[in-house]
């Protein structure tokens, strides 16, 4: 009997799904029906195997990104690359080893360089990576000389030797300065890393020891998962294993599809958000980077009567000469975060996407630059993917709300700064570490309650922001404080979750260098991720305090926990004029900060839900009592009038004054409001005159040029001529 090649197997699996609409052509889950207990226990065993791999690997790594923030994931795949099961961690990682295996298959890796027991393959390039710092290792699993699956390990590495030190390299003009790129390379044989690979990593990165520790952690996790899987096969038999993994994927697909069919409605849902990048007048690498950009993030979902989801990105604007561009793997990564959080969360595997069709984003857009510009930089692609994660969660929430499932609503996700600080750590070793606090941000509001505070991120739905003391063994900075931010969440009937401000100090080195990038934050354009009348979270500003001024306060035994408190009265104002500044992201070229300088990182509150005037005054009082909002905000936004009772040490709501204040706000809204037709007519005149700032005009012009369908809708909506463009 002729053994099928891996390429033939991949093509066969794709055809089975295309012909039947079922993964692997499975119209019946025979093993689940005949032996449900064995079926469920096998799934539980796979979950345990993946989690054992993740926990052990985290202990192998000395990297803060793995050991504390768990920006990593391990899992098991079928021979043809479908993910069967994965660990906890950053869920956006799990679809990408699938892309790597399919790419390797297309390039005949079975023949050259060959796939053998003990091989180790690695990739962080745009063929199967979100950005260069997210590195993926895969290890084949053989049973009696037959390839029966793969294990994968993924993890964020703190430095890859890019132009800008650290994790989120936004400064690059092209991929050549994105760092050390590994493109599906066989980096190890016989379960051992190749010496030439280790030498290259040490020579071409700033912290090669961390890269290699992370690689050993990923590979160790892969080997632990492989061992557990082979024990499972020995216990249940290879034929049972081959069939049951297929059923797990199909079962997951059915679950996700059933969720959509029973809890959503058919129809079209469009989301738009603008991300601004303020680089004009700043130090950049090339002149074309030194301008202000606005990126139009466009997402459209269409759900048909069979619960099939079709997604397109018509209207997305052009790629830019900064490292925020995204390859197709990034599309799969953000969709994994969306689907696994709000749709297919019973199993985390390839089936979690249900019946999903993705239309390739417009070629040349920042979501798909490579068909037009094969060397586009991608070092900080999470800067835009964070926005897409939020839009995806909100889009599905609107579907669920339309069906009446208000408890399924999630108004979106918060955003976070990428504060990268380099210098000597406690051991006297140079390190450059991003603030790896993945989940100090606030959860988006629910349709029935406020969002959870400091306990959620769309990419990592677990309440674990990392242990400061553990992180400080690696970093060249220390934490002075973590504190709830004041008025940082989106305001609505239900507000977004509260978030933390973290205060970092440059220490123990004499100085540090820092850059500022981001995961989704904006500077001047509020996020358009909020639902049904709520206000979006405010834009984020990073505060910096001068080291000499801080040292003086220390010598005078004065307070140095200078967090924001009231946003209009930043704590750092106590340092005096000229000794503090508010920073707009990005800082592309590293700046030097002296010892004792402090940086305040604002991790972003969750978006709100519903009209703020419908908020229960008791909830506003509770926020006042824990100092996460101000009396002015309560009065002006929620229409709640309250005074502080010094004797009782609590806020007291004046019900009569609150009723009057809310009536005043409603009256002001009616006075300021205009009929839609009048607004449309006046706005159309502005559009015809192209009366807008240059970054906005360029954004719309690029979007219309890249997406004919979007251009047609713009012209139809505004009643413009067929040749109109911005």
N, C-alpha and C positions, 0 to 999 in steps of 0.2 A: 504494500500500500504506500503510495507516494505521500510524503509529508508535505503539508501545505506551507508555503513560505509565509513569513509574517506579513508581507505586502498583500498577498492573496487573502489572508485572514482579515486584515483591516478593511479591505474592499468588500468582503463578504458581510461583515458586521454592518457596514454602512448601508449596503443594499437591503439587508433584512429589515432595518429600521425604515428605510424609504418605502419598501414594498408593503409592509404590514402596519406601520405606525407603532410597533412594539419594539422595545430594545431587544436585540438578539432574536427578533421574530417570535418572542414568547407571548402567545395568546392566552396561555394558562400557566399559573404558578403551581406546578405539580408538587414540588417538594414542600412548599408551604402548606398546601391543602392536605397532603398525606401525612406529614409529620411536623405540625406547627411548633411543638416544643423544641424539637431538634433544630428547626429552622431559626427560632428566636435565640436559642442558646448559642448557635453558631455565629449569629450576628453579634451577640454580646461578647463572644470570644474575640471576634475581629476588632471590636471597639477597644477591648482591653489590650490587645496586641499593639494597636496604634498608640494608645495612651501610655503604655509601658515604654514604647520607643521614645515618645516625646519627653517623658519625665526623666528617663535615663540620659538622653541626649542633652537635655538642659543642664544636667549635672556635669557632663563632660566639658561643656563649653564654659569659658571664662568671660564670654561676651554678655554685656548687660542686655543687649537686644534679645537674646535667647533666654538667659537665666532669669531675668526679672520681668521683662515686658512680654515674653513669649511671642515675639514677632517671628513665628515659625510654625511649621505644620509637618506632620509625617502621615504617610498613608500607604495603602495597598491598591494596586491596579491590576486589571486583567492583562493577558498577554498583548491584546490589541490597544491597551492604553486607557480603557474606561476606569475611572476611579470607583473602587468598591466601597472603601471605608477610609476615614481619616481621623486624626486626633483633634483635640481642641487646639486653639491657637488662631492665627490670622487666617480666616476661612477663605479669603481671596486667593490664597496660594494654591488650593487643591486642584483647580482645573488645568493648571499650566503644565504639569508633567505629561498630561494627555497630549497636549500640543507638541511637546518635545518628542514623545515616542512616535507620533504620526509623522513628524518632520524627519526623524531618523529613518523611518520606514520608507518614506518617499525617496530618500537619498541612499537607499540600499546599504544601510549599516549592517544588515545581516551578512553581506558579502565583504565589505570593507568599511570599517576596521574589524568587523565581526562582533558577534554578541555571544559571550561565553560566561560560564559560572565564575563568579569573583570579579567581574568587570564593574567599573564605576564610571558613570557618565555624568557630565556636569554642563550646566548652561545658565547664563544670565543675560544672553543677548535678546534682542527684540523678537527672535523667532519663538521664544517661549518664556519670556521674562517681562515683568512689569517695568522694572528699572534695574540698573546695573547692580545695585546693592542687594537685590533679592536674588539669591543663588539657589539653584535646584540641582540636587544629586539624585540619580536613579540607579538602582541595582537590580539586575535580572534575577528571577527565581527559576530554578530548574528542578524538575522531578524526573529522575531516570532519563536524563539527557533531553527532556522536553521542556521548552519554555512555557511555564504555566502562569507567569505573572511578573510583576515588578513591585519593588518598594520605592518610595520616594521620601526625601527629606528636603525641606525648604527652610531657609532662614535668612533674615536680614543681617548683612555684615556691615560693620561700622565704617569701614573705609575700603575703597576698591582702587585707589590710586588715581582718582579723577582729578580734573583741573582744580576743583575746589575741594578742600579736605572734607571727608566725612560721608554722610549718608544720603543727603538730598542735594546733589550737585545741579544747581539751576544755572550756573554760570557758563556752561558749555555752549559753544556755537554749533558744534557738530558731534557726531558719535565718537570721533577720534580722541576727544578729550573727556569722554564719559568714564574712563578708567579701564581696567583690565577686563576685557570681554572674552568670555569662554563660550564657544558656539557648539554645543553638543559634543564636546571633546571627551574622549576616553582618558580620564585622568588617573585611572588605577586599574590594576590587574591583580588577580589572586588575592582580592580583598586588601590590597595595599596600595597607597598612593604612590604615583611615580615620582622619582627623585627630581626629574626635570620640571615637573609641575610645581613642586614645593620651592625649587630655586626661583622659578619665574615669579611666583607669588611674592616671595620675600624681596625680590629685586624691584618689582613694579608697583608695590603698594606701600603706604606709609606705615601700616601696622600689619605686616604679613603674618605675625604670630597670631593675631586675632582671626584673620581670614582662615588660617590653617586649623586653629582650634575649632572654629565654626564648621569647617569642612569635616573634621574628625567627628564632631557632634552629629552632623547630618548623616554621615556614613555609619556611625555607631548605631543611630536610630534605625537606619535601613537594615543593618545586620540583625538587630534585635527583632525587628518585625519579620524579617525573613525566617529567622529561627522559629518564632512563634507560629508562622504560617506553615512551615514544613511539619511541625508537630501536629497542627490541626489536620493537615492532609493525611498524615500517618494515622490519626485517630479515626477519621471519617471516610478515608479513601479518596483517591484522586478524582474519580468520576463524580462523586457527590460534590466535591469542591468545585469542579468545573461548572456544574449546573447551578449550584446554589448562588455563586457570585453573580451569575447572569440574572437570577431571579431577584437578588437584592437591588440591582440597578433598575430593572423593570418595575419592581414593587415601589421604589422611590418615585419613578416617573408617574405611576398611577396615583400615588398619594398627592404629588404636587398638582397634577392635572385635576384631580377631584377637588382639591382645595379651591382652585380657580373656578371650576364649573359650579360649585355649590355656594361660593361666597363672593364671587365677583359678578360683573355684568359684561356682556359683549359691548364692544365699542372702541372708540379712539380716545387716547389720553395723551396730551402733549405737555411737556414740561420744558421750561427755558430758564436759564440762569446765566448771569454774566460774571466773569471773573476778571478783575482788573489787576494788572501787574505794573507797579509804579517804578520804572527804571530811568525815567528822564532825569538828567542831571546827576546821576550816580556813576560811580566807577564801574565800568564794564570792560569786557575783553575786546569787543569789536564795536564799531560805531552804530551798526544797525540794531544793537541791543539797547542802546541808550535812548529809549523812548517809552511812552506809556502805552501799554497794550490793554485791550479789552477783548476777552475771548467769549464768544457766544457758545454756551454749552446747550446743545439741543438733544432732546430725547423724546421719541414718540413710540407709544405702545398701541398695538391693535390686538384685541382679543376677539376671536371669532366664536361662532355658536358651538364649536367643538372644543372650546377652551384652549385652543392653540394660540400662543403668544407670538406676535411678530413685532420685532423691534427695529427701528431705523434711527438714523442720526442726521436726517436732512436739516440743513441750516447751520450745522457746525462750522465755525470759522476756520481760517487758514492756520497752518503750522507757523510757529514763530521761532526765531533764532535763540531760544532759551530752552533749558532742559525740561520743559513741561509737556512735551509731546508724548503721545501714547501710541503704542503698536496694538495690533489686534489682541495679543495676550492680555493687555490691560482691560480691554472690553470684557473678556471672559472673567477677569478677576473681579471687577466691580459688580458684574451681574451675579457672580457667586455670592458676594456679600449681600446683595439684595434678596435673591431667591432663598438663600438659606436662613435669612432673618425673618422674612414675612410670608414665604410661600412653602417651600419644600423642606421644612426643618425636622421632619421625622428621621430621615437618613441624610447624611451629608455625602453625596456621591454624584456621579454623572447624571443620575435620574432626577436629581433635585431641581433641574431646570424645567421639568415637565416636557411639554411639546413646544420647544422654543426655536424660532427661526430668527437669525440675526442678519440683517442686511448690512453689508460692508459699509462702514462710514465713508463719506465722500473722499475719494483719493485726493491727497494734498491737504486735507484738514488736519488739525492738531490731533484728532482721534485716529487718523490713518495717514500719516505723512509719507510712508516709505514707498508707495508706488510712484510718487512724484519726486521725493527727496530721500534717496536710500540712506543718507548719512545724517538724518535729523537727530538731534540730541534727545535723550529720554531719561536723564539722570534723576529728575524730580517729578515724574509723571503723576505721582499721588496728589500733586497740587491740584490737578483738575479732576482726578478720579474720585476724590472725596465728595466733590460737588455732585458727580453722577450717582454716587451711592445714595446721597440724600434725595435726589430727584427720583430715583427708582423706587425707594421706600415710599415716598409720598404718592407717586403715581399709583402703585398698588393700593395704597390706603384709600385713595379716592374711588377706586373700583369697589373695595370692600364697603366703604361708607354708602355708596350708591345702592348696595344690596341690603343695607341696614345693619351691617356688622361693625357698629361703631367701636366695639372693644378691640377690633383688629387694626385700628388706625394707628399709624406711627408717622408723625409729622415730618420726620427727616432726622438728620444726624448733625451733631456739632462738628466744628472744624478745629484745627490745632496748628500752632506755629511749629516750624522746624528750627529750633535754636541749636546751632552747632558750635561747640566750644572746644578748642584745642589747646593743649599745654601739658605741663608735667603734672602727673597725678601723685597720690600719696607715696607710691613706690619710686618716684623719680623718673618714671617712664613717660615718654610723649604719647598722649592719646588724643584722639578727636572723637567726641561722642555727642550725638544728638540727644535732646531731651526725650528719652524713650518712654515717656508716660503716654501710653496709647489711649487710656480711657479715663482721664480726669475730666473729659468733656461731659456735657449734659445730654441725656437722651431726649429725643424729640417728644413733644407732648403726645399723649394718647387721646383718643376720642372721648374718654371717660375720666381721665386723671392727668395730673402733671407728669412730666417725664421724670424718670429716675435721675438722681443727681450723682455726678462723678462716678458713674458705674456702667458706662456703656459706650461702645464704639461700633459703627456699622461693620468694621472689618474684624472686630474681636469682641463678641458679645459676652464678655465676662468682666466681673467687677474686680479687676486687678491692675492697679496702676504702677506696680513695681515698688520695691522696698528701697527707700532712699539710702539707707545704710549699706545695702548690698551694692547699689549703683555707685556709691562714692568710693568704693575700692578700685573702681576703674576710671572714673571721671577726673578731669582737672578742675572741677568746680564742686561746690557743696551746696546742699539745700539749706536755706535759712528758714523757709516756711512753705507750707501749703495751706491755702485758706479759701473758703468759699468766696467767689467773686460777687460783687454787688451789681445788680441790674444787668447781668450779662446774658440772660436767657431771653428767648422770644416771648413777648407778652400776649396773652389771649385769655379766653375763658379758662383754658388750662395752659399754664406756662411750660416752656421747655425746662428740662432738668438743669439744676445749678451746676456750675463748673468750678474748677479750682484755678486760682492764681498760684503759680509756683515762683518762689524767689530764689535765684541762684547767685552765688558769690564766686568770683575768680579766686581760687585758693587750692593748693598751697603754693603754686608757682608764682614767680615774680610778675608774670603777665600771661595773658591768654589771647588767642585770636578767635574771632567768631564770625559766623555768617548767619543770615536769617532767611530761611525759605519757609515753606508752609505745606500743610495738607488741607487745602481748600479755603483758606482764609482770604478775605478781601480787604482792601484798604479804604476805598471811597464809594464802592457800589455795594449796597446791602444785599445779602443773599435773598434770592427769590425762593426760599424754601420755608414755607409757612402755610397754614391752611385755614381757609374759611374765615377771613377777617382778622386773623392775628397779626401781630407785628413780628418781623424777623428779628433774630438776635442782632445786636450792634456789631459794627465792624471792629476788628481787633487791632489794638496797638500794643507794641512791645516797648516797655519802658527800660531805660538804662540809666544807672546812677554812677557818678564819677568815683573812682576808687579812692582818691585823696580825700574827698569830702566824706566818704564812708569811714575811712580810717580816723579822721578827725572826730567823728561822732562816737566811734568805738573808744578812742582815748578819753573822750569826755563822758563816757558811760551813758550815752544817749541811745534811744531805741533805733535799731537799724532794720526792723521788720516793717519796711515802708511799702506795704501793699496799697492797692488803689483806694479802698474804702468807698466813699462817694466818687463815682467816675469823674465828676467835674472838679474834684479836689484830690488829685493823685498824691499818695503818701510821699512820693519822692520830691514833692515841692518843698518839703522840710529841708532838703539839701541846699536850697537857695538857688537863685537864678544862675543859669549857666552850668549848673552841676548835674542836670538831668535832662533827658530828651525822650520824646516819643518817636518811635521808629516805624516807618512803613516798610513792609516787606516788598521786595527782597533786598538784602545786602549780599551782593554777588561776589565781590572781591573781599577777602577776609580783612577785618579791621582788628587793630590791637587794642586790648583793654588792659589796664593796669591791675595789679593785685588789689583785692577788696572791691573791685567794681561789682555792681549787682545788676542783674537782669531780671525783669519781671515778665514771665511768660503767661499769657492769657489763653487758656485752652478752649474757650468757646462754649457758650450755653446752647441748649437745644432749642429748636424752633417751637413756636406756639401753635395753639389750635383754638379757633373760635373768637368771637368778639370779646375784647377785654372787658367791656361793660357788663358782660354776663357772668363775670367771675364772682364767686361767693366771697363777700367781704371777709368772712372768717378765714379764708385762705390767704387773703392779702394781709390780714393781721398776723397770721402765723409767719409769713415771710418777713414782716417788720420785726417781729420778736426775735428772729434769728439773724437779723442784720443783713439780709440778702437783698433788700430793696430799701428805698428811701421814702419818706413821707411825700416828697414832691412827686415821685414816680407814681405812688399810690393814688394821689389826687389827680394828676394830669393824664395818666394812661388808663388806670382802672376806675377812676372816678370815685375813689374811696377816701373819705376824710377821716383822719385819725390823729390823736394826740398821745403823747407819751406820759404815762402816769409814773412819776418818779418814785412815789411811795410803794406802789405795787410792782414797779420795775417791769411794766408791760405796756403795750399799746392798746388804746381803747378806740373803737370805731364809733363815730357819731352817725347813727343810722339816718337821722333826718337830713343832716348835711350831705351825706352820701347820696341820698335819693335826689336831692336838689342838684348836686354836682353832676350826676349822671344825666339828668334832664338837660342841663346846660350844654354838656358835650354833645348830646344828640341834636340839640337845636343848632349848635355850631356846625355840625356835619351837614344838616339839611340846608343851612344857609350857604355853605361852601360848595355843596354838590351841584353838578350841572347834568342835564339830560345827556345820555350817551351820544345822541345824534349831534348835539352841539360840540361835545368833546371831540368826536370823530372828525367833524368838519374843520375845527381849528387845528387839530393835530395833522390832518391831511395837508393843510397849507404849509405846515412846518416841514413835512416830509418832502413835498414838492420843491421847497426852497433849499432842501438839504441843510436845514437850520439846526446843526448839532455840532458838538465838538469833534475834532478830527479823529480821535480813536474810535468814537461811536460810528462815524460815517465809514471809516475803513472796515470796521467789523462787519457792518451790514453789507457793504460792497463785496467783501470776500465771501461771505456766506451765500449771497445770491449768485456769485460767480461759480462757486463750487457745487451748488445744489439747484439745478433747474426747477425741480419740483417746489422747493422753498421759494425761489424767486417768483414763480407763477402765483403762489398763494399770497405773497406780499403784494404783488401788483393787483390781484383781484380784491384783496381786502381794502386797499386804499384807493381803488378805482384809478390806477395809473396806466400810462401807456405801456405797450408791450416792450419798448426798448428802454424803459426807465431802469436806472441803477444808481446807487448812491455814489 
